[in-house]
Amino acid sequence: MNWDGITIGILATFGCVMLVLAQIREVLAKLPEVIRAWRRVRQELAAQAPGPDGQGSEPDTGAG
């Protein structure tokens, strides 16, 4: 193996590492939005579920 092959291998490795780190950064940046959406879905499902009196319960507003 010559120096050209070693150099190309190193550049390819660092390129892959940078790509993975960029993708992780994107996922982590969107994580709060996904969590908020999941909480909204759970609140809507809880609001539609019949309560002990057979009526739908009030959605939790998250206050308090």
Secondary structure, DSSP 8 states (H G I E B T S, - for coil): --HHHHHHHHHHHHHHHHHHHHHHHHHHHHHHHHHHHHHHHHHHHHHHSB-TTSSB--------
